[in-house]
């Protein structure tokens, strides 16, 4: 699995520890939602302030 973090179009480098934490948190939250299949391929999240 891969994870990229961009803030205002600037990619933020993530170390392996942070990538694993964010990846696990986001994947766990999304896959627990009703209607999400186990064979998902891509998750995209955009947050605007």
Protein Blocks (a to p, Z undefined) as FASTA:
>chain_A
ZZdddeehiacdddfklmmmmmmmmmmmmmmpghiafkbfbdcddddZZ
